Amino acid sequence: MTKPPLTLYLAAPRGFCAGVDRAIKIVEMALGKWGAPVYVRHEIVHNKFVVDDLRAKGAVFVEELDECPDDRPVIFSAHGVPKAVPAEAARREMVFVDATCPLVSKVHIEAERHHANGLQMVMIGHEGHPETVGTMGQLPPGEVILVETVADVAEITPRDPEKLAFITQTTLSVDDTAEVVAALQGRFPAIIGPHKEDICYATTNRQEAVKAMAPRADAMLVVGAPNSSNSKRLVEVGARAGCDYAQLVQRATDIDWRALDGITSIGITAGASAPELLVNEVIDAFRARYDVSVEQVETAVENVEFKVPRVLREPA
């Protein structure tokens, strides 16, 4: 039986960003330097496949520092941690390595600088997300007001409307965030924004690639985890950019083939914490059912690389 033809649009860039790459490398290098077990506070990145792979190599994932013994190294996830966490690790004289993405650290530094200048912060982010918790935890309680939507902006009561600055989570929808920023600037004309956008290059690039790809595809799949903010945003961006069916899948086994019945084109991308191996798995699943021709939709070329902390580059 001949397979039906299918055009597969592959978004570029997709998948791992420099911060995720660095965080995974940090865990692997820590295991190489100190041996197993190495403890990791929270999922190092939001991807089950990556976490399971590192667990098999000897990483132990915990939610809080009090689950870690004093005599084994601990790594803080790429999403960043509140200030109290490294302070407690230092108090316990633990060996710790901070795998916070440098672009998240940039937001932390920004928040501290504004705070030192007497400004109260407004953070645009998702409540409870580890990155939001970590960023808000850089400053004393009450110094960061969290907003998620335009509606939230109307509800907040800052200490002094003339002394405000805003920061954002790095993995938000570029378009949604622009609306919230406009609402903040409309209500608080004196509010100070970041010198350079807080939403990271990788989030922006992946969303732009989806915007270019989505109108051409009958359906779109985003390879990523359900707790991955940037992956979920890609699904929303795809739907908004004109793709009638946009879904998040963790692996090829999650594909709903009945929903894809009758399609002649599919767009595929991956969130910043999803390995290329899982993208290839999805492509292979389509090749098994269709006569696939692949077209790459490239909107940017990434060559960003972040160094791992010095402690891992020195011999044990």
Secondary structure, 3 states (H helix, E strand, C coil): CCCCEEEEEEEECCCCCHHHHHHHHHHHHHHHHHCCCEEEECCCCCCHHHHHHHHHHCEEEECCHHHCCCCCCEEECCCCCCCHHHHHHHHCCCCEEECCCHHHHHHHHHHHHHHHCCCEEEEECCCCCHHHHHHHCCCCCCCEEEECCHHHHHHCCCCCCCCEEEEECCCCCHHHHHHHHHHHHHHCCCCECCCCCCCCHHHHHHHHHHHHHHHHCCEEEEECCCCCHHHHHHHHHHHHCCCCEEEEECCHHHCCCCCCCCCCEEEEEECCCCCHHHHHHHHHHHHHHCEEEEEEEECCCCCCCCCCCHHHHCCC
